[in-house]
Amino acid sequence: MTMQMTTTQLGQLTTTQAGGISAAQILQMTTSQLTAMTTTALGGLSTTAVGVLPGNLVSALTTTQLTSFTSTEIGAISPAGLAGLSTTQMQSLSTTSVQALSTTQLSSLALPVEQALTTTQISAITATNIAGL
């Protein structure tokens, strides 16, 4: 089953309206539906909704869309969802967003994505997370 809203409708959502999208609805979205949302609307998704994004939806996001998420939202994405990140997407994350990643999330990254971390991003990873890798 897919979400009932069209890409056009999803592209018109406000931040407040996007905040009403549930985790169950996120799981019903197609990549076209998610990527039709504006960066403003994506920023309005709850951490619960962002947390269930599967890898195929995460990988479909543009770097601009991905970086519209707060560090709290990035930190909420499940390890399975983060496994969908590309090297380009990883390099687009701010140091604050990288710092928000848990050891489990960092461990879920594909080796090429891990290797794509910039020196600035690596310096932002906490000692606790480094010790847990």
N, C-alpha and C positions, 0 to 999 in steps of 0.2 A: 504494500500500500504506500502511496506517496502522499505528501502533503497536498491539500486541496487548493492552495493559493497558486496563482500563476506567477511566472517570473516577473511580469509587469507589475502585478500587485505587490510582490515582495520588494521590488525595486522602489516602491513608493512609501514603504514603511518609515515611520519616525522612530527615534530612539525609544520613546515610551512604548510604542506599539511592538517593537521588536523585543522589548523586555517581557512581553507576554507570551513569547514563543516558548513552549515547554521542551524538555529534553526528549519526550516522546515524538514531538513534531520535528525536532532536529533529525532524529533517526529516520524519519520518513522522507526527508528532503533528498532531492537529486542534486548532483553537482551544479547543474544549471540554475536550480532554485537558490542555492546558497550563494553562488557567485553573482546572482542578480541583485543581491542586497547591497546597499551603499555602505561605505565605511562608517558612516554615522549610525546606520541601523545595526550593523554588526557590533559596534561598540556598545549598543544597548542590550545585547543578549546577556542573560544571567550567567553567572559562573557555572551554574548547574547545566544549562543548555550547552555552553561552550565545552564543558567537561566531558560530554558524551560524543563530541564530534569524532566520527570514525576517520581513519587514515585517508580514505579516498576523498572525503570532503576537505580535510586539512590540505591535502596535496593540490586540490583544485583552487585554493585561494591564491590570489595574486599577493605579491609582497606588500603592496599598499593595503590590501584588505587584512592580511595577517598582522601587520603592524598597527592596525586600528584597535586591536585588542590591548587592554591594559596588561601590565605585568601580572596582576592578579588573575586575569582571564587566561593568560598564557600558562601560568602556573596551575590552572585548573584543568587544562587539556590532559586527557588520560595518556599514559605511556603508549597505548595502542594508536591513539590519534596522532601523537607526535612522531610515531614511526613513519607517518606519511610525509614528513617534511623533506623537502629537497635541499640541496646544498645552498642554493640561492635564497630560499626562504629562511634557512637558518642564519645566514650571514646578514639578513635584513633585520633580525631581532636586535633590539637595544640591549645594552649591558644590563639594564634593570630587568628586562624580560628574561635574559639568560640567567641572571642571579635568582630569579623566581622559580627556576626549574629544580625539581627534587632529584635526588640521586637516582631514583627509579626512572624518572623521566629521561635523565641524561643517559642512563644505561640502555634505554629503549631505542636510542638513535642508531640508525644504520652507520656503519663505520665511515663511509664517505661523508656523511653529514657531520659526524663527530670531527673528522679531520678538516672540515670546512670552517670550523670555529676560528674566528679571527683572534689575534693575540689579545686584543682589547676584550673580547668576549671571554676568553679563557681567564684573564685576570679578574673577571667579575664573578667567576664560580667560587663559591665558598669553600673553605678548607674542609668543612664537614662533608660537602658533596664530593670533593676530590678524594677524600679518604674512603668514601663509600663506593667508589668506582672499581 
